Amino acid sequence: MNNSLTQMLINYAPLIILFIVGWFFGARHERQHLGRLSVAEKELSHIIVSSERFYRPKLQVDSEGELVLGSVVIAQDYFKMVIAKVLSLFGKNLTTYETLLDRARREALVRMRAQAHSKGCNHIYGLRLEVSNINQLGSMVEAIAYGTAVISFDNSQTSLPPSTSSL
């Protein structure tokens, strides 16, 4: 009995060790990415982003709208993919994929804001977000954020459509 337990541990020990190492480095990388996103979001928070399509901020005289976009492809680590597969068997909420999608959306928005900042713009309106799977496993997603960037005089942090701003 003791010999078979020892043999089983010897057979599965490399798999278990690789699984733990993968989980550790995957979680570490995700925490670092979320930290970098928080810093970048704070640095670019002066750029107002509005999803209203026809909103017209108070533009600078020579400002013309320019298309800005941010695109990113993010892959899920294999440890979280295994957890998601197990949870999907029981019909559970797949929070591992929710964090993947959240990171992808936030990174796309940061890249879009950075592009607007490099063009000297301080307002983006008509924001659209698109997220799609790259492979059939769902372990890689592409997020694209795009909108119209302008130089405006609006200093408010919330942008209201013209019909509600007069209330």
C-alpha positions as CSV (number, residue, x, y, z in Angstrom):
1,M,0.0,0.0,0.0
2,N,2.7,2.4,0.9
3,N,4.7,1.6,-2.2
4,S,1.7,2.4,-4.5
5,L,1.1,5.7,-2.7
6,T,4.8,6.6,-3.2
7,Q,4.6,5.6,-6.9
8,M,1.5,7.7,-7.4
9,L,3.2,10.8,-5.8
10,I,6.2,10.3,-7.9
11,N,4.1,10.1,-11.1
12,Y,1.9,13.1,-10.3
13,A,4.4,15.3,-8.4
14,P,5.7,17.1,-11.6
15,L,2.2,17.8,-12.8
16,I,1.2,19.2,-9.4
17,I,4.3,21.3,-9.1
18,L,3.9,22.7,-12.6
19,F,0.2,23.5,-11.8
20,I,1.2,25.4,-8.6
21,V,4.0,27.3,-10.3
22,G,1.7,28.2,-13.2
23,W,-1.0,29.4,-10.8
24,F,1.6,31.5,-8.8
25,F,3.1,33.2,-11.8
26,G,-0.3,33.7,-13.5
27,A,-1.8,35.4,-10.4
28,R,1.4,37.5,-10.0
29,H,1.3,38.7,-13.6
30,E,-2.4,39.5,-13.3
31,R,-1.9,41.6,-10.1
32,Q,1.0,43.5,-11.8
33,H,-1.1,44.2,-14.9
34,L,-4.0,45.5,-12.7
35,G,-1.5,47.7,-10.9
36,R,-0.2,49.1,-14.1
37,L,-3.7,49.7,-15.3
38,S,-4.6,51.6,-12.2
39,V,-1.6,53.9,-12.5
40,A,-2.3,54.5,-16.2
41,E,-6.0,55.2,-15.6
42,K,-5.1,57.9,-13.0
43,E,-2.5,59.5,-15.3
44,L,-5.1,59.7,-18.1
45,S,-8.1,60.6,-16.0
46,H,-8.1,64.2,-17.3
47,I,-9.4,62.9,-20.7
48,I,-13.2,62.9,-20.5
49,V,-14.7,59.9,-22.2
50,S,-18.4,59.9,-23.2
51,S,-20.4,57.2,-24.9
52,E,-23.0,59.6,-26.3
53,R,-22.8,59.4,-30.0
54,F,-24.0,62.8,-31.0
55,Y,-22.8,64.8,-28.0
56,R,-21.0,67.9,-29.1
57,P,-18.7,69.4,-26.4
58,K,-17.6,73.0,-26.5
59,L,-14.8,72.7,-29.1
60,Q,-11.7,74.8,-29.5
61,V,-11.9,76.8,-32.7
62,D,-9.5,74.8,-34.8
63,S,-10.3,71.4,-33.3
64,E,-11.4,68.7,-35.6
65,G,-12.6,65.2,-34.5
66,E,-10.1,62.4,-35.0
67,L,-10.7,58.7,-34.6
68,V,-8.7,57.2,-31.8
69,L,-8.6,53.5,-30.9
70,G,-7.1,51.2,-28.5
71,S,-6.7,47.5,-29.2
72,V,-5.4,44.6,-27.1
73,V,-5.3,40.8,-27.1
74,I,-5.1,39.2,-23.7
75,A,-4.7,35.5,-22.9
76,Q,-5.9,33.7,-19.9
77,D,-3.5,31.5,-17.9
78,Y,-4.0,27.8,-18.1
79,F,-4.7,27.4,-14.4
80,K,-7.8,29.7,-14.7
81,M,-8.9,27.9,-17.8
82,V,-8.9,24.6,-16.0
83,I,-10.9,26.1,-13.1
84,A,-13.4,27.6,-15.6
85,K,-13.9,24.3,-17.3
86,V,-14.6,22.6,-13.9
87,L,-17.0,25.4,-12.9
88,S,-18.8,25.3,-16.3
89,L,-19.6,21.6,-15.6
90,F,-21.7,22.7,-12.6
91,G,-23.2,25.8,-14.2
92,K,-21.3,28.2,-12.0
93,N,-20.5,31.8,-12.6
94,L,-17.2,32.0,-14.5
95,T,-15.5,34.8,-12.6
96,T,-12.2,33.8,-14.1
97,Y,-13.4,34.9,-17.5
98,E,-14.9,38.1,-16.0
99,T,-11.5,39.2,-14.8
100,L,-10.0,38.5,-18.2
101,L,-12.7,40.6,-20.0
102,D,-12.4,43.4,-17.4
103,R,-8.6,43.6,-17.9
104,A,-9.0,43.6,-21.7
105,R,-11.6,46.4,-21.7
106,R,-9.6,48.5,-19.3
107,E,-6.4,48.1,-21.3
108,A,-8.2,49.0,-24.5
109,L,-9.6,52.2,-22.9
110,V,-6.1,53.1,-21.5
111,R,-4.5,52.7,-24.9
112,M,-7.3,54.8,-26.6
113,R,-6.9,57.6,-24.0
114,A,-3.1,57.5,-24.5
115,Q,-3.5,57.9,-28.3
116,A,-5.9,60.8,-27.7
117,H,-3.4,62.3,-25.2
118,S,-0.5,62.0,-27.7
119,K,-2.7,64.0,-30.3
120,G,-3.3,66.7,-27.7
121,C,-7.0,65.9,-27.3
122,N,-8.8,66.1,-23.9
123,H,-12.3,64.7,-24.8
124,I,-13.4,61.5,-26.4
125,Y,-17.1,61.0,-27.3
126,G,-18.9,58.3,-29.2
127,L,-17.1,55.6,-27.3
128,R,-17.7,52.1,-28.5
129,L,-16.2,48.9,-27.0
130,E,-16.0,45.5,-28.8
131,V,-14.8,42.3,-27.4
132,S,-14.4,39.0,-29.2
133,N,-12.8,35.6,-28.8
134,I,-9.6,34.9,-30.7
135,N,-9.6,31.1,-30.3
136,Q,-12.3,28.4,-29.7
137,L,-11.2,27.8,-26.1
138,G,-12.1,31.3,-25.0
139,S,-8.7,31.7,-23.5
140,M,-7.8,34.7,-25.6
141,V,-9.9,37.8,-26.1
142,E,-9.4,40.9,-28.2
143,A,-10.9,44.2,-27.0
144,I,-11.2,47.3,-29.2
145,A,-12.2,50.7,-27.9
146,Y,-12.7,53.6,-30.3
147,G,-14.2,57.0,-30.4
148,T,-13.9,60.6,-31.6
149,A,-11.2,62.7,-29.9
150,V,-11.4,66.5,-29.8
151,I,-9.9,69.4,-28.0
152,S,-12.7,70.9,-25.9
153,F,-13.3,73.5,-23.2
154,D,-15.6,71.3,-21.2
155,N,-14.2,70.9,-17.7
156,S,-17.0,68.9,-16.2
157,Q,-16.2,65.3,-15.3
158,T,-19.6,64.1,-16.5
159,S,-20.8,64.9,-19.9
160,L,-24.5,65.2,-20.4
161,P,-26.3,65.3,-23.7
162,P,-27.4,68.8,-24.8
163,S,-31.1,68.1,-24.1
164,T,-30.4,67.4,-20.4
165,S,-27.7,69.9,-19.8
166,S,-30.1,72.8,-19.6
167,L,-32.1,71.4,-16.8
